[in-house]
Amino acid sequence: MMFVLVVLWTLAAILLITNPKYEAARWIALTLFVAGGGALSLTITENILPYLHHFHIGTNDLELILFNVHLAGSFLNLAGTPYCFLMFAICYSELFRERSKKVIAYLLFIPVPVMFWITPFAPDIQPDYRMYFVWCVPYFIIGMFLLLYSTRIEKNGWFRRDRMRTNILVIPPVVFQAATLYTAEAFFPEWPEVWRYAPAVVGGMFFTFLLLSKHGILGVRFRFGKNSLHHALRATTAGTSIINHAIKNEMGKIKIIADLIQSAAAANNQTEIQQYGRAILDSSEHLIALISRIQSQLRDDEVKKRWCNLEDIIQMSLSQIRPYLEQKQFQVIVDSTGNTAVFCDEVLVREVLKNLFTNAIEAMEERGRLYLSLYETRKHVIVEIMDNGVGISPKDLPHVMEPFYSTKKDSGNFGLGLSFCYNVMQKHEGFIELDSVLNEGTTVTLFFPKPKNLVNWRR
């Protein structure tokens, strides 16, 4: 059982280290830890203690300590695993309010001290498996139901796929535990100890975890390729300080000229030219503000966050590219739930959106359709940007976030736009997803962490 112990505690550590602020990740990590207690218990009684006895290297105090650890591990596995799993399912399903979850956590914990009180621990732990079956198996069943139900009602495609991957990872070992440790031991004690097949089940779970983590599961994502992506992003800063000064100077000249154009148009009552001058002036001011900050952004300095209305940022970003949209007769549809606040760096988020809008424009033919959706879940504020352009091939899709990788080979594009977007979203403790079907279109989804307190914003 040493293999089971190492795998379960390794997975627990990965999940906890990767996403310690995510409540569901903490609960599933705790589930794996207490489940590993059973493997620790068997490792002590079947491997460590016999080894000490065989070579006469143990002491009475050491053996007593190990035996007490065995008792604790066995009890934690029996009583703690179903409780922690059900709490994980409650948190991960997002079907309950915070106050309700706290009350439920206390109520569901009641059987644990009761079982501790009635379970004999001398001369060894003697669990009443039928008593455990009465409440542990229902805990497992309710937990699996919550996972499956939350997957069924999930409307967001990315979250639904994440929930499906979680179900594939979690449910099979839970069924195995409920069937072999509680049901079989309670009603068929004469059967062989089928729970000893646990190494095969846990090994399969670990292999599944490695496969699914490539796409994202329980907050573990891009962990095998993320370092190389970050190193590549750092490499892009090598020439940034050189070009920033030159670009800023030229943009200053453009701003002055745009101001002169706008003033002359106003003096001659040329409204249309005045509007174009205003657009050039707005773009110039935005680029100057962006350039003054982009170096610190790439150096991993703190971004300048404040409360912003994300719908306003979207509209401002659209206004900067509106001449291109009108020229190609694109249809733009904005579907918003209303006044949505995020704590963000407005300049950088505007640049992210402008990059994504530009990519969509370049991918579509004339009379294309750009669909923007802004909505909230319990944990995120989400922006979806969908186009009906040429799409991205499956061969290119895994690499589009990499710096200097471009699908537009003959357009003079440097392939830095999406890597910049990725870096900005990381800075906001959010993330970016990209789905595409060749010759059908592309959907880019931005996930901003949802603010916990909007009192000041609403005032």
Residue, then its C-alpha position, 0 to 999 in steps of 0.5 A: m500500500m506504499f504506492v497508494l499512500v505516495v500517489l494520494w498524498t502527492l495528488a493532495a499536495i499538487l492540488l493544494i499547492t496549485n490552487p490553495k485559495y480554491e475551497a473545492a481544491r482544499w476539500i478534495a486535497l483533504t479527501l485524498f489526504v485522509a484516504g491516504g490514512g488507510a494506506l498509511s495504516l496498512t503500510i505500518t502494520e504490514n511493512i514497517l512493524p514486521y520489518l522492525h520486528h524482523f531485524h530487532i531494531g525497534t523500541n517499545d516507544l517507537e512501536l507504540i507511536l507507529f501503532n497509534v498512527h496506524l489507528a489514527g490513519s485507519f479511522l481517518n480513512l473510514a470516517g473522514t473520507p466520505y465527509c471530506f468528499l461530500m464537502f468537496a462536492i458541495c463546494y465544487s457544485e456551487l449550488f449552495r450559498e456560503r452561509s449554508k455551506k458553513v452550517i452544512a459542514y458542521l451538521l455533516f461532521i456530527p457522525v465523525p465524533v460519534m463513530f470515534w466515541i463508539t469504535p473500539f481501538a483496543p487491542d486494535i481498531q474494530p470498526d462497525y462496518r454496518m454502522y459506517f455503511v448507514w451514513c458513509v455510503p449515502y454521503f458518497i451517493i449524495g456527493m456523486f449526485l451533486l457532481l453529476y447534477s452540477t455538470r448537467i445544469e452548467k451552461n458555460g461550455w468551458f466549465r461543463r468540460d471542466r466538470m466532466r473531467t473532474n467527474i471522470l477523475v473522481i467518481p470511479p475511485v469513490v465507487f470503488q471505495a464505497a463498494t469494497l470498503y463499506t458495502a462488502e465489509a458490512f454485508f459480505p465479510e467472508w469475501p476476499e479483501v477486494w479493497r486490496y485492488a486499490p493500487a490498480v484503481v489509484g494508479g489509474m486515477f493518477f494516470t487519468f489526472l496526468l492526462l486531464s491536467k493538460h486541459g485543466i482540472l480542479g485548477v491544475r492547468f498548463r503546469f507542464g508547459k507553463n514554465s517554458l511559456h513564462h520563460a518565452l514571455r520574459a525573452t520578449t522583454a529584451g528589446t522592449s526598453i529600446i523600442n518603448h522610448a522611440i514609440k512613445n516619442e512618435m505617438g506624442k507627435i501623432k497626438i499633437i497632429a491629431d489635436l491640430i486636425q480636431s481643432a481645425a475641423a471644429a473651426n471649419n464646422q467639419t463634424e465628420i473629420q472632427q470625429y475621426g480626429r477624436a478617434i486618432l487622439d483617443s487611440s494616441e492617448h491610450l497607446i501612450a498610457l499603455i507604453s508607459r506601463i507595458q515595460s513594468q507589466l512584462r517585468d512582472d511588476e504590479v498592475k495598477k488595478r481599480w474598480c472598473n465597469l467592464e462593459d464600459i471598457i468593452q465599448m471603449s475598445l470597440s470604439q477604437i476599431r469601429p472604422y474597421l468594423e464599418q469598412k468591412q460591414f461587420q455585424v457586432i452583437v453585444d450581450s451584457t448582463g448589465n453593470t459588471a464591476v471588475f478590479c483591473d488595470e483598465v489600460l491593459v484590459r483595453e489592450v487585451l480586448k483590442n488585440l482579440f477584436t483585431n484578431a477576430i476582424e482579420a479572421m473574418e471575411e466581409r459581412g462577418r459577425l462578431y458576438l460579445s457576451l458579458y456575464e457572471t458566474r458565482k466565481h468569475v466575470i466572463v467575457e466571450i468573444m466569438d467570430n465566424g472567421v476561418g478558425i485555427s487548425p488543430k495543429d496550431l491551436p496548442h501553440v497560439m499563446e506562445p510568443f512569436y508564434s503566428t498563424k498569419k505567416d504572410s501578414g507581417n504579424f509578430g505573434l505577440g498579441l495572444s501571449f500578451c493577453y495571456n500574461v495580462m490575465q495571469k496578472h489579474e489572477g484570471f485566465i484565458e481560454l481559446d476554442s476554435v474550429l477550422n472554417e467555422g470560427t473561434t471563441v476566446t473566453l476571458f475569466f476575471p476573478k469575481p470581486k467579493n465586495l462591491v459595496n464601494w463600487r455600487r455607491 
